[in-house]
Amino acid sequence: MNFMKPDAEDVTNPPAFRPWSKISSPSANLSQTSWDLKQSEQIQALKEKYWLDKGHTPIPRELFKNHPKIWLEIGAGTGGFFLELAKRNPDSHLVAIERCKIRSSRMIQKFVKSQLPNIQGFRGNAIPALITGIPSESIERIYILYPCPWPKNAHRKNRWYLHTVMAHLVRILKPGGLLIWASDQEFYIREATFVSESKYQLKTLLSSTLAPNAFNNLADFIHGRTSFESKFLSMNQPCYELISQKSI
Ligand SMILES: C[S@@+](CC[C@H](N)C(=O)[O-])C[C@H]1O[C@@H](n2cnc3c(N)ncnc32)[C@H](O)[C@@H]1O
């Protein structure tokens, strides 16, 4: 397996699990992120109103009813990871959201063909779905794997953790639920860690370079869990992850 970070410590003694390990990178601009977090509640409310007024296909609320273990993937691509996860976890109910027409139709075809009773795909925009469609404290795990990092400073408001939906990601998690992120961009994981802790009081279980651990299922997917992860791993591109927990 080649789950990277080519520094001496990792190569000689790869850690299976590094709780509370923090990425330190001088490149992340956390003072600017702090400033972003001070935006008024009024601005957040206006942003929500924009999304509510825009019109969208509502996500069926039945997807989130009466199941104790619901796992949600945002931006699931063609759904390969969640399909495999559903096979391995028959007691969990998995819901994948993907906005792109081509990727989501491939995802839904795969799910239907599998005939698995515990997985469902939704083609649509995750933003209004998160704002209006998903009940509070209904989700056990949320996966956001390789989201667009919006690296340009002017576009940073689109990063999921700075977006108005971040409060909803936290709202829909059950107490003790997990928010699981992965990215090839170290700054993204570092900022997401900072925001999750400082604004949303999430507990960081792990914020580190990507390696198999008790939470991320990587051990079962040696070539990568998703298409983007497989691509990055095959190129020896370092990847990073954050696993946050909502307080119980
Ligand atoms: C970089 S791709 C990663 C796909 C997959 N998670 C992977 O790792 O291979 C990001 C995905 O998120 C989807 N996406 C972006 N914004 C979205 C939104 N608002 N709602 C639903 N899907 C979205 C994109 O269409 C794209 O498929």
PDBQT file of the ligand as one rigid body, heavy atoms in Angstrom, charges set to zero:
ROOT
HETATM    1  C1  LIG A 301     -13.940  16.552  -7.226  1.00  0.00    +0.000 C 
HETATM    2  S1  LIG A 301     -15.373  15.593  -7.403  1.00  0.00    +0.000 S 
HETATM    3  C2  LIG A 301     -15.126  14.269  -6.259  1.00  0.00    +0.000 C 
HETATM    4  C3  LIG A 301     -16.052  13.109  -6.532  1.00  0.00    +0.000 C 
HETATM    5  C4  LIG A 301     -15.888  11.934  -5.573  1.00  0.00    +0.000 C 
HETATM    6  N1  LIG A 301     -16.214  12.326  -4.212  1.00  0.00    +0.000 N 
HETATM    7  C5  LIG A 301     -14.500  11.398  -5.652  1.00  0.00    +0.000 C 
HETATM    8  O1  LIG A 301     -13.757  11.536  -4.663  1.00  0.00    +0.000 OA
HETATM    9  O2  LIG A 301     -14.143  10.806  -6.678  1.00  0.00    +0.000 OA
HETATM   10  C6  LIG A 301     -16.559  16.594  -6.529  1.00  0.00    +0.000 C 
HETATM   11  C7  LIG A 301     -17.971  16.123  -6.809  1.00  0.00    +0.000 C 
HETATM   12  O3  LIG A 301     -18.864  16.892  -6.018  1.00  0.00    +0.000 OA
HETATM   13  C8  LIG A 301     -19.999  17.179  -6.810  1.00  0.00    +0.000 C 
HETATM   14  N2  LIG A 301     -20.631  18.382  -6.260  1.00  0.00    +0.000 N 
HETATM   15  C9  LIG A 301     -20.082  19.604  -6.164  1.00  0.00    +0.000 A 
HETATM   16  N3  LIG A 301     -20.946  20.465  -5.607  1.00  0.00    +0.000 NA
HETATM   17  C10 LIG A 301     -22.074  19.772  -5.351  1.00  0.00    +0.000 A 
HETATM   18  C11 LIG A 301     -23.319  20.104  -4.817  1.00  0.00    +0.000 A 
HETATM   19  N4  LIG A 301     -23.597  21.351  -4.439  1.00  0.00    +0.000 N 
HETATM   20  N5  LIG A 301     -24.251  19.134  -4.697  1.00  0.00    +0.000 NA
HETATM   21  C12 LIG A 301     -23.990  17.863  -5.080  1.00  0.00    +0.000 A 
HETATM   22  N6  LIG A 301     -22.813  17.481  -5.628  1.00  0.00    +0.000 NA
HETATM   23  C13 LIG A 301     -21.872  18.419  -5.761  1.00  0.00    +0.000 A 
HETATM   24  C14 LIG A 301     -19.445  17.387  -8.197  1.00  0.00    +0.000 C 
HETATM   25  O4  LIG A 301     -20.434  17.248  -9.200  1.00  0.00    +0.000 OA
HETATM   26  C15 LIG A 301     -18.391  16.294  -8.260  1.00  0.00    +0.000 C 
HETATM   27  O5  LIG A 301     -18.912  15.075  -8.736  1.00  0.00    +0.000 OA
ENDROOT
TORSDOF 0
